[in-house]
């Protein structure tokens, strides 16, 4: 639904350009169609970056919003290249020659800047090397895209064009200019408007993860079990926000995160985080919540992918009207976190069963083992998965081959670049 709406708005801009510029020539028409569509794409990208809550249901969660946001970026790059190489040629209208020249310069520099930043956003690893562009560099440079959009908005409003300011295309593009600029301004205020202050009161450095518990200072975070939030620590080297699944949230606002040290930031977090540190949290985001699922469910966690299930399992009461079988796959039992929670809930509740798959002793988990050890037939259930994508793909493929294809597979695309 969300993708259809966005592409409809983008295509409509291209269609509006046809009657506005078709009296010129084919090259100019295609060039200005591309520029109009690119401009609407950029404005929508700025709007999506503001993370308005109502767009999550349209795309199926914030993770999918960001994946679609990336597709918009690729589209913008392609469209602005079309506009650049198909040079418009027409006699048009401009407010003053001075503004026209300034707008032309703004467009030129915005094109070079956007091309470079969009390539940096799209390409994670430098071709023919193993050099990955650092997240902090990507995030820092990404912030300039909003400023470049302001330049593009100035360009499209004051550059010479083959239609006047009352044309429907001009009104349409001006509306998206306002949307994009206001959205960019809002994103710069996000750290003050939508974050909540917390204080760390417990840190456990488990073999499998760093477990952080924090209490609210003032207003608490509003989040449901299974959702994620953006976390940053008010300490040197840890200030940039990163998304992490909330491993637990209590009625009094206390939250817990279980974070595996996989990258530079998470390793630094493990080393530096301490009791008394102040956090800024934003959330909750995502739609990974079992209550949206069927009456029969299999939960499959791979490694640190256990965190949303840990939060959901803590809140099970037995009266959900759902039968749930949980499989937690780890390389070694020592890496497992939250076992006491899962085992206690399985012993107490009649609608929840739990199995730990220790790959060190049980071998590699595959579809046949999952189906044989499950208290619920996978073919009659939803599969809720969080963990490495290759594991999900192998399990789903194997279940299909066994004739036990799950009714639905639910997972989050937890990669925002």
N, C-alpha and C positions, 0 to 999 in steps of 0.2 A: 504493500500500500504506500509506504513512504517513498520508495524508489520510483514508483509510477507517478506520484505527485510531483516529485522533484523534476524528473525528466520531462513531464508535461509542461511545467513552468519554463524550463530551458528551451524546449522546442517551440513553445509559443512565442518566445522572444525572436527566434529565427523567422517564424512565420510573419510576425509583425514587421520585420525588416524588409520583407519582399515588396509590399505596396509602397513603403516609404522610400525605397531606393531603386526600384525596378526601372525608373525612367532614365537611369544612368547607363550602365553597361553590365554585362554578366560578371566580369571580374570584380567590380565594385560591389555588386549585389552579394556575391558569395563571401567576399571579404567582410562586409558589414554584418551579414548574417552570422558569420563565425564570431566576430567581436561581440555582438549582442548576446549570443548564447554563452560565450566565455564570461562576460560580465555578470550575467545572472548566476552562473555557476559559482563564481567567486563570492557573490553576495550571500548565496545560500550556504556556502562553506563557512563563512564568517558566522552566520546565524547558528549553524550546527555546532560550531566550536564553543558557543555560549552555553551549551548543554541545557536547553530548556526542557523541563521534565516531560512535557506532553509529547515530545517526538520519540521517546523511547518505545512506547507501544506501537508506533507506526512502523518501526524497523525491527522490533523484537529484542530491544535492549541496547544499552549504550555501546557495547562492544561492536555490534553490527552498524550502529550509527557511524563509528569511527572507520570501519572498513569501507562503508559507502563514501565517507568523507574523502578517503584516499582515491576512490574511483573518480570522484569529482575533480580532484587535483590532476589526475592523469588526463581527464577530458579538457580541463582548462589549458594544460600545456599543449595539447594537440590543436585546440581551437585558436590559441593566440599565435601559434606558428603559421596556421592557415592565413590569419589576418595579416601577419607580418610579410609573408612571401607573396600574397595576392594583394599588391599595393593598390589601394583605391585611387581612382582617377575620375574626378568630377568637379564641377563648379558648384560650390556650396555656400552655406550661410555661416557667418561667425559674428560674435558680438563686437570684437575689435581685433585688429591684426595683432596687437600685443598679447592679448589673451590667447589667441589662436596659436601663436608661436610658443607661448609658455605651456599651453596644453600639449602641443606636439612634443616638446622636450620632456614633459612629465610622462607622456605615454612611452617615449623611447626608453627612458631610464627604468620605468616600471616594467617594461617588457624584458630588459636584460636582467633586472633583479628577480622578477618572478620566474623566468626560465631557470636561473641558477638555483633558486630556493626550491622550486618544484622538483627539479632533478634530484636535489639533495634529500627531499622528503620521500621521493619514490624509491630511490636506490639506497638500500641498506648496506650493501657490501660493494666495495669498489671492484668493478669487473676485472677478472683474471688475477685477482688477489684474494687473500683471506682477511683483508683489512675491513673491519666493520666500522661504519660511521658512528661515533659515540652518541648515546642517547642525549646527553646534556648538550652536545653541539647541535644535534638535530632540533631539540626543544628551544634552545636559545635563538637559533636562526629562524625558526618557524614563526616566532613572534613578529618578525619584520614583515611577514606577508600581509598583516593587517594594515600596516603603514603604506605598503605598496598598493593595497586596494584603494586607499584614500587617494593616492596619485592617479590611479586608473579612473576613479570616479570623477576627479577634476578633469582628466583628459576627455572623458566621454561627454561631459557637460559643456565644455568650452571649446572643443576642437571644431573646426569647420566641418559641416555635415550637410548632406543633400536634402534635409527636411528641417522644418522649424520646430521650435520648442513646444508647440501645441499638438504635434503629431502624437498618435497613440503610442508609438514606439518610444518617443522621448519621455512621455509620462511614465510608461512602464519601467524604463531603465532608471529614471530618477527615483521611483519608489524603491527599487532594489538598491540603489545607491544609499538611500536613507537607512534601509534595513541593515545593509552591510556595515556602514559606519557606526550605527548605534550598537550593533552586536559586538563589533570590535572594542568599542569603548566599554561595554559591559564586561567583556572578558578580562579587561585590565583591572576591573574592580572586583572580580571574583574572589581574590584572596581575602577581601574585607567583607564582602556581602554574604558569601555562602559557606564559609568555613567555620568550624567549631573548635574551640580551644580545649585541649586535654592535657593531663599530666600523667606521666608514666609512674606506676607504683609497683610494677613487678616485671622482671626480665628473666626469662629462662632460656639458656643456650642449650637446647636439646640437640642430639646428634642429627636429627632430620630438619630442624628449623629453629629460628629464633622466635620465641613466643613472647609477645609484648602485651601487657595488660595496662590499660589507662582509664582514668576516671575523668568525667567532664568538669570543666571549670566554667560554670554558667550553663548555657543551653546545651543539651545533649544532641548527638547525631541522631537523625531519624533514618533507620535502616531496618530492613527485614532480613531474616535468616537466608543466606545464600547470596546476598548482594555484596558488592565491593565498594570501596571508597578510595579517595586519593589521600595519601598520607605524606606529610613532610615534617621533619624534625627541626626545631629551631636551634640548630647547632651547625657550626661550620662543616661543610662537606655533605650535609644531609638535608639542605633546604629545598631542593627541587622536589615537586610532588610526583609521586609514583602511585599507580593503581595496585591495590592489594585486596584480596577477598577478606571479608570480615569473618574471622573464625568463631566469633561469639559476641553477642550483644545482649545485655541484661536490661531488666525493667528500669534500673536506676541510671542507665546510660553507660555503664562500664562496657568497654569494648576490648576484644582480644584479636590480635593478628598473629598468624603463624607464617613466618617469612623464611623461605629457604635461601641461603647465600649462594646465588647462581651467577650474579654479575658484579660489576664494580660497586654499584650502589648498595646492593643487598649485603655484600661482604663488609663494606664500610659500616653499614647499619649494625651488623652483628658485633663489630669491634667497638663501636663508639656509643651505642645507645645505653642509657643508664637510668636508674630510678631518679625521679625528679625532673627529667627532661620534659620540655613542653612540646606538644604536637599540635599541628593544624590538620584537621580532618574535614573532608568534604564527601558527601554521599547521603544515602546509599543509592547506588546505581545498579542496573542489571535486572533481568527478569528470570534469573535462575532460582525458581522457587517451586518446590514439589507440589504445592497446593494447586498449581495450574495443570498438573498432570493427571494421568488416568488412575483408576482404582488399584491397578497392579503396577508396581515400579521396581526396576532393578537399578540400584545406585552403584556405579563403578568409579572408584577413585584411583588414580595413578600417582603415587608419590605425594608431592605437596598439593596435588589436586584434591586432597581430602578436605581442605578448609571449608568450602561451602557446605559439604555434607556434615561436618562437625557442628557447624552453626545450626543446620536444620535438625540434626538428630537431637541436639540439646533441647529443642522446643517441641519434640513429639510428645503427645499426651495419650495416644492410643485411641482417640476418638475421631481421627481424621477421615475415617471411611476409606482408608488406603492400606493395602498390604505392600510392605517395602522389604526388599532383600538388599543388603549392603555388602559389597565386595571391595575390600581395601587392598590394593596391590602395592607392595613395597619390594625393593631390592633385598633388604635385610630387615628383620624384625626390629632391630635397634633404631631404625629410622622412623618407625611408626609413631605418630603422635595422636593423642586423644583416645587411645585404646580403652581406657577406663570408662569413658563416656559411652562409646559404642557398646561395650560389653554389658554395662549396667542397664542401658536402654533395652538391649536385646533380652536380658533376663527379666526385666520388669514388664515389657509391653508385648502383647500377643500379636501385634501387627508389624513387628520389626524383628528381622533376623540379621545376623552379622557374621561375616567370614573374613579373616585376614589371610591373604595370599602372600606368603613369604617366598619370593622367587629364589632365594638362596637354597632353600630346602625343598620347595614344591615345584621348581622349574618354571619356565616361562609360561605366563598366563596366556591361554588362547581361548577361542570360542568354545571348543569342546569342553575344556575344563570349567569354563564359566557356566555353561548350560548344565553340566553334570552336577556341579556343586550348588546350584541355585535352588532355593526353596520355591521359586516361581518360574514357570515356563517363559523363557525370553520371548517366544512368539506371541504370548498373550499379554505382554507388558510393554511399558515405556522403558527405554534405557536412558538414564540420566548419567552423563559422563563429565568428568573433569580430570584432566591429566594430559600427557603427551599426545598430540594428534596421531602419530603413527600407531599408538596402542588402540586408539578409538577406531581408526580405519581398519586395522587388522581384525579387531573383534567384530565390527559390523559386517565386514566382508565374510568372515568365518561363519557368523550366525546365518547369513543369507544362504551360504553353501549348505548348511545343516538343515535348511528349511525352517529356521526359527528366527526369521527377520523380525526385529522389534516393531511394534506398531508406530512408535515415534522415537527418534534419537534427539535428545536435548543436550546442548553443550554451548559453551561460550567461546567466542573467538578472541581470547584474551591476549591480543597483541595489537597495540594501538598505532604502530608506525606503518 
